[in-house]
Amino acid sequence: MALAFSNKLLGSPSPSFRQKPESSALAFRRTSVCIGAIVLLSLLSCSPPKTNPLLESPKLKSFEQAGPLTVYNRANLFDYMNGEAEAYLSLGFRLLYMSVYRTEKTESRMVLEIYDMRTPEGASAILKQYSTEGGSSQSGIGEAAWSDKGIVLFRQGNYFGRLFPDPSPENEVRPTLQEMLDLAREMVLLF
């Protein structure tokens, strides 16, 4: 009895509710419009990836890149810095961008290391770790900066930067502290 009742309720529609069969062209158009709307909404909700200025050989006012950009990740960071890598890894290290820059005036060369530390807190912790002895704070370079005789450290957002004279034999002229500070000022503008 219950089965007969449910068949009446759920059975075929009564003659007054019958639908006209839809043509295949109309069904195709309706499906195409629905798919198009879904694709359009998907594209509009996605933002394009942010470009990384370090990967595009940034154009700087008084400096030019004098060597290739080398990128290190969590797996190969020990290839670049065996003794210090643990400190970076424990604070959220993601990537290291390392390159040599040359000043146009004096031809001096300096190594630029930019560490992506995932968070501003990780970048701040590394800066604090290296800037505790001697040296002095520098203003006008990112969110925080510090320098000592032969090194400049700075932080901008998730990034920690370190600049020092290129130790390779090709570097005949040592950069001045002012040249390193100038390069740091230009680099933080990229982030």
HELIX and SHEET records of a PDB file:
HELIX    1   1 ALA A    2  LEU A   10  1                                   9    
HELIX    2   2 PRO A   15  PHE A   17  5                                   3    
HELIX    3   3 SER A   24  SER A   45  1                                  22    
HELIX    4   4 PRO A   53  GLU A   56  5                                   4    
HELIX    5   5 LEU A   77  TYR A   80  1                                   4    
HELIX    6   6 ALA A   85  SER A   90  1                                   6    
HELIX    7   7 PRO A  120  TYR A  130  1                                  11    
HELIX    8   8 LEU A  177  VAL A  188  1                                  12    
SHEET    1   A 3 PHE A  63  GLN A  65  0                                        
SHEET    2   A 3 LEU A  95  THR A 103 -1                                        
SHEET    3   A 3 THR A  70  ASN A  73 -1                                        
SHEET    1   B 7 PHE A  63  GLN A  65  0                                        
SHEET    2   B 7 LEU A  95  THR A 103 -1                                        
SHEET    3   B 7 ARG A 109  ASP A 116 -1                                        
SHEET    4   B 7 TYR A 159  PRO A 165 -1                                        
SHEET    5   B 7 ILE A 151  GLN A 156 -1                                        
SHEET    6   B 7 ALA A 144  ASP A 148 -1                                        
SHEET    7   B 7 SER A 136  SER A 137 -1                                        
END                                                                             
